Amino acid sequence: MLAGGPTSIGTAAEAPGSWRLPAAQIETLIAGLAAGMLAEQSIIATALENAGLRTTEIPAALAHAKQIRESLLSDAGQAEALKTMIGRVEISPNGLRIGVSLAPLAPATAAPLTDQGCILTREYPLRVKRRGVEMRLVIEGPGDNATGRDPVLLKEIKRAHRCFDSLVSGRVRSLAELAGIEGVSDRYVSSLLPLAFLAPDIVDAIIRGNHPPELTAHRLIRQLDLPTDWTAQKHLLGFA
């Protein structure tokens, strides 16, 4: 269990009388928000350039950001991605402040970056809700509500990325093998894979709970002919 004091995250012994929240819940929440921050390509590119990264090195850094973003949304890579990218997290009674380090995005051949601009910081309104004996964090923003986040939808998007990564990396040799690992049918895996190609804006909205309420995992998985064009996706799924 982690305990968040007025401006920090620490152990219960370090902050007696503070909130007691499951570490996994906090990590999943932070990973989702950090993934959204890493989708801000223009902001990241500008920050890295200001920190000394050459213009020719920006595309490689953005590609690395995409890889880490996918790791943050996967069960297997989430812990390592958090360790690599999160510089600081502060929790107060009314908000959550996250600092994402951009320095790890620079190519290994890049010159050392200056500290200026290497931390991307965001603040999110926060509430702590009690459900029986359980405490849970609720991030609020424009259009958010306490029940906006769909855990089933988030889980299946993570599964889609995990399945796609397993196939393209060669860790599994067939849909049937992958289905056996996931404990589902190969037909379900086949229907699930297009979710790995959702537009970043759509994934960010789902992470934040800002998606249309009728957009469920059931609808997405059974959505025939999901367009590869991101603008068409948003129109089809009710985002535009």
Short mmCIF file of the C-alpha atoms (twelve columns), coordinates in Angstrom:
data_MODEL
# 
_entry.id   MODEL 
# 
loop_
_atom_site.group_PDB 
_atom_site.id 
_atom_site.type_symbol 
_atom_site.label_atom_id 
_atom_site.label_alt_id 
_atom_site.label_comp_id 
_atom_site.label_asym_id 
_atom_site.label_seq_id 
_atom_site.Cartn_x 
_atom_site.Cartn_y 
_atom_site.Cartn_z 
_atom_site.pdbx_PDB_model_num 
ATOM 1   C CA . MET A 1   0.000   0.000   0.000   1 
ATOM 2   C CA . LEU A 2   1.120   3.534   -0.725  1 
ATOM 3   C CA . ALA A 3   0.061   6.512   1.299   1 
ATOM 4   C CA . GLY A 4   -0.213  9.938   -0.313  1 
ATOM 5   C CA . GLY A 5   0.399   12.872  2.038   1 
ATOM 6   C CA . PRO A 6   -0.465  16.477  1.189   1 
ATOM 7   C CA . THR A 7   2.280   16.827  -1.440  1 
ATOM 8   C CA . SER A 8   3.975   13.476  -1.884  1 
ATOM 9   C CA . ILE A 9   3.745   9.731   -2.227  1 
ATOM 10  C CA . GLY A 10  5.413   7.640   0.450   1 
ATOM 11  C CA . THR A 11  4.835   4.779   2.836   1 
ATOM 12  C CA . ALA A 12  2.204   4.740   5.545   1 
ATOM 13  C CA . ALA A 13  4.940   4.771   8.192   1 
ATOM 14  C CA . GLU A 14  6.396   7.951   6.709   1 
ATOM 15  C CA . ALA A 15  3.019   9.702   6.687   1 
ATOM 16  C CA . PRO A 16  0.827   8.380   9.514   1 
ATOM 17  C CA . GLY A 17  -2.832  9.307   9.237   1 
ATOM 18  C CA . SER A 18  -2.604  9.973   5.508   1 
ATOM 19  C CA . TRP A 19  -4.558  8.262   2.731   1 
ATOM 20  C CA . ARG A 20  -3.953  4.539   2.264   1 
ATOM 21  C CA . LEU A 21  -4.356  3.631   -1.397  1 
ATOM 22  C CA . PRO A 22  -3.414  0.487   -3.353  1 
ATOM 23  C CA . ALA A 23  -0.078  0.963   -5.098  1 
ATOM 24  C CA . ALA A 24  -1.370  -0.767  -8.236  1 
ATOM 25  C CA . GLN A 25  -4.265  1.693   -8.472  1 
ATOM 26  C CA . ILE A 26  -1.942  4.685   -8.249  1 
ATOM 27  C CA . GLU A 27  0.524   3.232   -10.741 1 
ATOM 28  C CA . THR A 28  -2.199  2.444   -13.295 1 
ATOM 29  C CA . LEU A 29  -3.629  5.937   -12.967 1 
ATOM 30  C CA . ILE A 30  -0.223  7.608   -13.321 1 
ATOM 31  C CA . ALA A 31  0.707   5.358   -16.254 1 
ATOM 32  C CA . GLY A 32  -2.481  6.336   -18.108 1 
ATOM 33  C CA . LEU A 33  -1.918  10.041  -17.536 1 
ATOM 34  C CA . ALA A 34  1.761   9.810   -18.495 1 
ATOM 35  C CA . ALA A 35  0.786   7.977   -21.689 1 
ATOM 36  C CA . GLY A 36  -1.496  10.873  -22.545 1 
ATOM 37  C CA . MET A 37  1.337   13.352  -21.935 1 
ATOM 38  C CA . LEU A 38  3.646   11.408  -24.266 1 
ATOM 39  C CA . ALA A 39  1.080   11.782  -27.054 1 
ATOM 40  C CA . GLU A 40  1.669   15.565  -27.084 1 
ATOM 41  C CA . GLN A 41  4.199   15.320  -29.897 1 
ATOM 42  C CA . SER A 42  4.512   18.993  -30.774 1 
ATOM 43  C CA . ILE A 43  5.038   19.981  -27.142 1 
ATOM 44  C CA . ILE A 44  7.604   17.214  -26.627 1 
ATOM 45  C CA . ALA A 45  9.466   18.149  -29.819 1 
ATOM 46  C CA . THR A 46  9.653   21.809  -28.824 1 
ATOM 47  C CA . ALA A 47  10.796  20.986  -25.289 1 
ATOM 48  C CA . LEU A 48  13.542  18.639  -26.499 1 
ATOM 49  C CA . GLU A 49  14.744  21.136  -29.088 1 
ATOM 50  C CA . ASN A 50  14.920  23.836  -26.419 1 
ATOM 51  C CA . ALA A 51  16.901  21.419  -24.246 1 
ATOM 52  C CA . GLY A 52  19.521  21.023  -26.971 1 
ATOM 53  C CA . LEU A 53  18.362  18.082  -29.087 1 
ATOM 54  C CA . ARG A 54  19.147  18.539  -32.774 1 
ATOM 55  C CA . THR A 55  16.225  18.870  -35.167 1 
ATOM 56  C CA . THR A 56  17.354  15.787  -37.059 1 
ATOM 57  C CA . GLU A 57  17.129  13.761  -33.824 1 
ATOM 58  C CA . ILE A 58  13.547  14.773  -32.998 1 
ATOM 59  C CA . PRO A 59  11.822  12.045  -35.109 1 
ATOM 60  C CA . ALA A 60  13.763  9.305   -33.311 1 
ATOM 61  C CA . ALA A 61  12.846  10.809  -29.940 1 
ATOM 62  C CA . LEU A 62  9.156   10.941  -30.887 1 
ATOM 63  C CA . ALA A 63  9.283   7.331   -32.083 1 
ATOM 64  C CA . HIS A 64  10.797  6.384   -28.718 1 
ATOM 65  C CA . ALA A 65  8.016   8.308   -26.966 1 
ATOM 66  C CA . LYS A 66  5.466   6.237   -28.877 1 
ATOM 67  C CA . GLN A 67  7.155   2.994   -27.779 1 
ATOM 68  C CA . ILE A 68  7.220   4.035   -24.143 1 
ATOM 69  C CA . ARG A 69  3.631   5.218   -24.381 1 
ATOM 70  C CA . GLU A 70  2.605   1.761   -25.565 1 
ATOM 71  C CA . SER A 71  4.567   0.209   -22.692 1 
ATOM 72  C CA . LEU A 72  2.719   2.436   -20.222 1 
ATOM 73  C CA . LEU A 73  -0.551  1.054   -21.580 1 
ATOM 74  C CA . SER A 74  0.574   -2.569  -21.356 1 
ATOM 75  C CA . ASP A 75  0.632   -4.720  -18.246 1 
ATOM 76  C CA . ALA A 76  4.015   -6.211  -19.108 1 
ATOM 77  C CA . GLY A 77  5.962   -3.006  -19.717 1 
ATOM 78  C CA . GLN A 78  4.201   -0.565  -17.422 1 
ATOM 79  C CA . ALA A 79  6.455   -0.817  -14.353 1 
ATOM 80  C CA . GLU A 80  9.696   -0.344  -16.284 1 
ATOM 81  C CA . ALA A 81  8.249   2.532   -18.332 1 
ATOM 82  C CA . LEU A 82  7.125   4.308   -15.160 1 
ATOM 83  C CA . LYS A 83  10.582  3.875   -13.635 1 
ATOM 84  C CA . THR A 84  12.193  5.306   -16.765 1 
ATOM 85  C CA . MET A 85  9.924   8.287   -17.415 1 
ATOM 86  C CA . ILE A 86  8.378   9.515   -14.166 1 
ATOM 87  C CA . GLY A 87  10.493  12.169  -12.499 1 
ATOM 88  C CA . ARG A 88  8.151   13.193  -9.697  1 
ATOM 89  C CA . VAL A 89  4.571   12.674  -8.550  1 
ATOM 90  C CA . GLU A 90  2.857   14.876  -5.982  1 
ATOM 91  C CA . ILE A 91  -0.608  14.222  -4.564  1 
ATOM 92  C CA . SER A 92  -2.577  16.819  -2.653  1 
ATOM 93  C CA . PRO A 93  -6.185  16.680  -1.437  1 
ATOM 94  C CA . ASN A 94  -7.277  18.481  -4.603  1 
ATOM 95  C CA . GLY A 95  -4.854  17.486  -7.305  1 
ATOM 96  C CA . LEU A 96  -2.207  15.261  -8.813  1 
ATOM 97  C CA . ARG A 97  0.995   16.729  -10.254 1 
ATOM 98  C CA . ILE A 98  3.094   14.539  -12.570 1 
ATOM 99  C CA . GLY A 99  6.547   15.278  -13.926 1 
ATOM 100 C CA . VAL A 100 7.608   13.193  -16.941 1 
ATOM 101 C CA . SER A 101 11.316  13.219  -17.780 1 
ATOM 102 C CA . LEU A 102 11.937  13.741  -21.494 1 
ATOM 103 C CA . ALA A 103 15.689  13.090  -21.348 1 
ATOM 104 C CA . PRO A 104 15.303  9.294   -21.824 1 
ATOM 105 C CA . LEU A 105 13.682  9.966   -25.204 1 
ATOM 106 C CA . ALA A 106 16.895  11.350  -26.686 1 
ATOM 107 C CA . PRO A 107 18.881  8.982   -28.924 1 
ATOM 108 C CA . ALA A 108 21.955  7.436   -27.330 1 
ATOM 109 C CA . THR A 109 24.156  9.367   -29.770 1 
ATOM 110 C CA . ALA A 110 22.685  12.752  -28.794 1 
ATOM 111 C CA . ALA A 111 24.682  15.329  -26.878 1 
ATOM 112 C CA . PRO A 112 23.729  15.776  -23.190 1 
ATOM 113 C CA . LEU A 113 20.571  17.845  -22.799 1 
ATOM 114 C CA . THR A 114 20.183  20.831  -20.527 1 
ATOM 115 C CA . ASP A 115 17.864  20.536  -17.560 1 
ATOM 116 C CA . GLN A 116 15.652  23.287  -18.982 1 
ATOM 117 C CA . GLY A 117 12.567  21.812  -20.577 1 
ATOM 118 C CA . CYS A 118 13.492  18.194  -19.886 1 
ATOM 119 C CA . ILE A 119 10.618  17.727  -17.444 1 
ATOM 120 C CA . LEU A 120 7.071   17.904  -18.807 1 
ATOM 121 C CA . THR A 121 4.715   18.674  -15.926 1 
ATOM 122 C CA . ARG A 122 0.943   18.455  -15.771 1 
ATOM 123 C CA . GLU A 123 -1.566  18.978  -12.968 1 
ATOM 124 C CA . TYR A 124 -4.882  17.130  -12.784 1 
ATOM 125 C CA . PRO A 125 -7.846  17.867  -10.491 1 
ATOM 126 C CA . LEU A 126 -8.272  14.980  -8.100  1 
ATOM 127 C CA . ARG A 127 -10.798 13.521  -5.701  1 
ATOM 128 C CA . VAL A 128 -10.415 10.596  -3.340  1 
ATOM 129 C CA . LYS A 129 -13.635 8.587   -3.130  1 
ATOM 130 C CA . ARG A 130 -14.483 5.964   -0.551  1 
ATOM 131 C CA . ARG A 131 -16.350 2.864   -1.705  1 
ATOM 132 C CA . GLY A 132 -16.977 0.768   1.392   1 
ATOM 133 C CA . VAL A 133 -13.551 0.241   2.942   1 
ATOM 134 C CA . GLU A 134 -11.815 0.951   -0.388  1 
ATOM 135 C CA . MET A 135 -10.312 4.316   -1.311  1 
ATOM 136 C CA . ARG A 136 -9.896  5.201   -4.960  1 
ATOM 137 C CA . LEU A 137 -8.557  8.176   -6.898  1 
ATOM 138 C CA . VAL A 138 -10.781 9.965   -9.395  1 
ATOM 139 C CA . ILE A 139 -9.212  12.363  -11.892 1 
ATOM 140 C CA . GLU A 140 -11.570 15.110  -12.969 1 
ATOM 141 C CA . GLY A 141 -11.356 17.440  -15.926 1 
ATOM 142 C CA . PRO A 142 -13.603 19.082  -18.523 1 
ATOM 143 C CA . GLY A 143 -16.376 16.646  -19.224 1 
ATOM 144 C CA . ASP A 144 -15.090 14.090  -16.725 1 
ATOM 145 C CA . ASN A 145 -17.253 12.346  -14.185 1 
ATOM 146 C CA . ALA A 146 -16.630 9.812   -11.454 1 
ATOM 147 C CA . THR A 147 -17.817 6.934   -13.608 1 
ATOM 148 C CA . GLY A 148 -16.367 8.119   -16.938 1 
ATOM 149 C CA . ARG A 149 -13.413 5.749   -17.017 1 
ATOM 150 C CA . ASP A 150 -14.345 2.338   -18.392 1 
ATOM 151 C CA . PRO A 151 -11.957 -0.248  -16.882 1 
ATOM 152 C CA . VAL A 152 -13.129 -2.987  -19.264 1 
ATOM 153 C CA . LEU A 153 -12.487 -0.804  -22.307 1 
ATOM 154 C CA . LEU A 154 -9.045  0.183   -20.998 1 
ATOM 155 C CA . LYS A 155 -8.198  -3.453  -20.274 1 
ATOM 156 C CA . GLU A 156 -9.097  -4.576  -23.807 1 
ATOM 157 C CA . ILE A 157 -7.106  -1.771  -25.431 1 
ATOM 158 C CA . LYS A 158 -4.103  -2.830  -23.346 1 
ATOM 159 C CA . ARG A 159 -4.720  -6.431  -24.382 1 
ATOM 160 C CA . ALA A 160 -4.859  -5.383  -28.052 1 
ATOM 161 C CA . HIS A 161 -1.465  -3.678  -27.808 1 
ATOM 162 C CA . ARG A 162 -0.032  -6.664  -25.939 1 
ATOM 163 C CA . CYS A 163 -1.320  -9.104  -28.563 1 
ATOM 164 C CA . PHE A 164 -0.086  -7.007  -31.468 1 
ATOM 165 C CA . ASP A 165 3.370   -6.637  -29.883 1 
ATOM 166 C CA . SER A 166 3.550   -10.397 -29.305 1 
ATOM 167 C CA . LEU A 167 2.767   -11.096 -32.958 1 
ATOM 168 C CA . VAL A 168 5.071   -8.548  -34.592 1 
ATOM 169 C CA . SER A 169 7.963   -9.362  -32.248 1 
ATOM 170 C CA . GLY A 170 7.681   -13.061 -33.040 1 
ATOM 171 C CA . ARG A 171 7.115   -14.070 -29.414 1 
ATOM 172 C CA . VAL A 172 4.109   -16.035 -30.647 1 
ATOM 173 C CA . ARG A 173 3.794   -17.773 -34.008 1 
ATOM 174 C CA . SER A 174 0.051   -17.743 -34.600 1 
ATOM 175 C CA . LEU A 175 -3.289  -16.348 -33.494 1 
ATOM 176 C CA . ALA A 176 -4.126  -19.752 -32.020 1 
ATOM 177 C CA . GLU A 177 -1.029  -19.705 -29.810 1 
ATOM 178 C CA . LEU A 178 -1.756  -16.135 -28.743 1 
ATOM 179 C CA . ALA A 179 -5.379  -17.002 -27.977 1 
ATOM 180 C CA . GLY A 180 -4.218  -19.842 -25.746 1 
ATOM 181 C CA . ILE A 181 -1.931  -17.504 -23.811 1 
ATOM 182 C CA . GLU A 182 -4.697  -14.902 -23.398 1 
ATOM 183 C CA . GLY A 183 -7.358  -17.471 -22.560 1 
ATOM 184 C CA . VAL A 184 -9.714  -16.356 -25.326 1 
ATOM 185 C CA . SER A 185 -10.670 -17.626 -28.782 1 
ATOM 186 C CA . ASP A 186 -8.547  -16.869 -31.822 1 
ATOM 187 C CA . ARG A 187 -11.610 -15.201 -33.361 1 
ATOM 188 C CA . TYR A 188 -11.746 -12.832 -30.380 1 
ATOM 189 C CA . VAL A 189 -8.031  -12.009 -30.762 1 
ATOM 190 C CA . SER A 190 -8.577  -11.286 -34.451 1 
ATOM 191 C CA . SER A 191 -11.444 -8.913  -33.594 1 
ATOM 192 C CA . LEU A 192 -9.385  -7.293  -30.848 1 
ATOM 193 C CA . LEU A 193 -6.235  -6.442  -32.840 1 
ATOM 194 C CA . PRO A 194 -7.643  -3.336  -34.637 1 
ATOM 195 C CA . LEU A 195 -7.865  -1.658  -31.217 1 
ATOM 196 C CA . ALA A 196 -4.059  -1.422  -31.284 1 
ATOM 197 C CA . PHE A 197 -4.428  1.094   -34.118 1 
ATOM 198 C CA . LEU A 198 -6.861  3.513   -32.495 1 
ATOM 199 C CA . ALA A 199 -5.994  7.180   -32.926 1 
ATOM 200 C CA . PRO A 200 -3.915  8.544   -30.006 1 
ATOM 201 C CA . ASP A 201 -6.593  11.189  -29.359 1 
ATOM 202 C CA . ILE A 202 -9.196  8.449   -28.954 1 
ATOM 203 C CA . VAL A 203 -7.006  6.458   -26.560 1 
ATOM 204 C CA . ASP A 204 -6.246  9.595   -24.526 1 
ATOM 205 C CA . ALA A 205 -9.964  10.381  -24.245 1 
ATOM 206 C CA . ILE A 206 -10.687 6.822   -23.102 1 
ATOM 207 C CA . ILE A 207 -7.891  6.992   -20.515 1 
ATOM 208 C CA . ARG A 208 -9.334  10.224  -19.145 1 
ATOM 209 C CA . GLY A 209 -12.934 8.998   -19.291 1 
ATOM 210 C CA . ASN A 210 -13.903 11.654  -21.851 1 
ATOM 211 C CA . HIS A 211 -15.193 9.243   -24.486 1 
ATOM 212 C CA . PRO A 212 -18.849 8.961   -25.561 1 
ATOM 213 C CA . PRO A 213 -20.718 6.802   -23.020 1 
ATOM 214 C CA . GLU A 214 -21.995 4.498   -25.774 1 
ATOM 215 C CA . LEU A 215 -18.405 3.619   -26.739 1 
ATOM 216 C CA . THR A 216 -17.861 0.323   -24.947 1 
ATOM 217 C CA . ALA A 217 -15.412 -2.547  -25.354 1 
ATOM 218 C CA . HIS A 218 -18.273 -4.643  -26.763 1 
ATOM 219 C CA . ARG A 219 -18.987 -2.068  -29.472 1 
ATOM 220 C CA . LEU A 220 -15.336 -1.498  -30.377 1 
ATOM 221 C CA . ILE A 221 -14.432 -5.173  -30.615 1 
ATOM 222 C CA . ARG A 222 -17.433 -5.837  -32.824 1 
ATOM 223 C CA . GLN A 223 -16.957 -2.712  -34.928 1 
ATOM 224 C CA . LEU A 224 -16.638 -3.898  -38.521 1 
ATOM 225 C CA . ASP A 225 -14.283 -2.088  -40.903 1 
ATOM 226 C CA . LEU A 226 -12.715 0.242   -38.323 1 
ATOM 227 C CA . PRO A 227 -11.016 2.897   -40.517 1 
ATOM 228 C CA . THR A 228 -7.243  3.214   -40.382 1 
ATOM 229 C CA . ASP A 229 -7.593  6.964   -40.940 1 
ATOM 230 C CA . TRP A 230 -7.662  8.594   -37.486 1 
ATOM 231 C CA . THR A 231 -10.043 11.403  -38.484 1 
ATOM 232 C CA . ALA A 232 -12.502 8.859   -39.880 1 
ATOM 233 C CA . GLN A 233 -12.174 6.796   -36.685 1 
ATOM 234 C CA . LYS A 234 -13.092 9.771   -34.496 1 
ATOM 235 C CA . HIS A 235 -16.103 10.584  -36.658 1 
ATOM 236 C CA . LEU A 236 -17.307 6.973   -36.685 1 
ATOM 237 C CA . LEU A 237 -16.923 6.547   -32.925 1 
ATOM 238 C CA . GLY A 238 -18.611 9.820   -31.982 1 
ATOM 239 C CA . PHE A 239 -15.595 12.000  -31.176 1 
ATOM 240 C CA . ALA A 240 -16.198 14.533  -33.938 1 
# 
